[in-house]
């Protein structure tokens, strides 16, 4: 839970979000138990006003650069302005099922 807490803390400090959800989805993938490698982030902040989705994601990648170089393998980002979040009725997409296999499944 250390990596998840680091992500939450960094995003809180950088963006002062209206809404933040960081979900560890590692258990849905072929990784050892208790891994912290796959995360879903829902971030709602006025800091995204006037920014395209790519620029928002680049900002977050910069904020989480150390985590992305180390333990984090995958990061699903759902970024919204407060108005976009209201229009979505405070609902972010669900993550799809993992379709990947384990290295041990290879012939």
Secondary structure, DSSP 8 states (H G I E B T S, - for coil): -HHHHHHHHHHHHHH--SEEEEEE-GGGSSS-TT---EEEEEEE-GGGTT--HHHHHHHHHHHTHHHHHTT--EEEEEEE-HHHHHHTTS------------GGG--
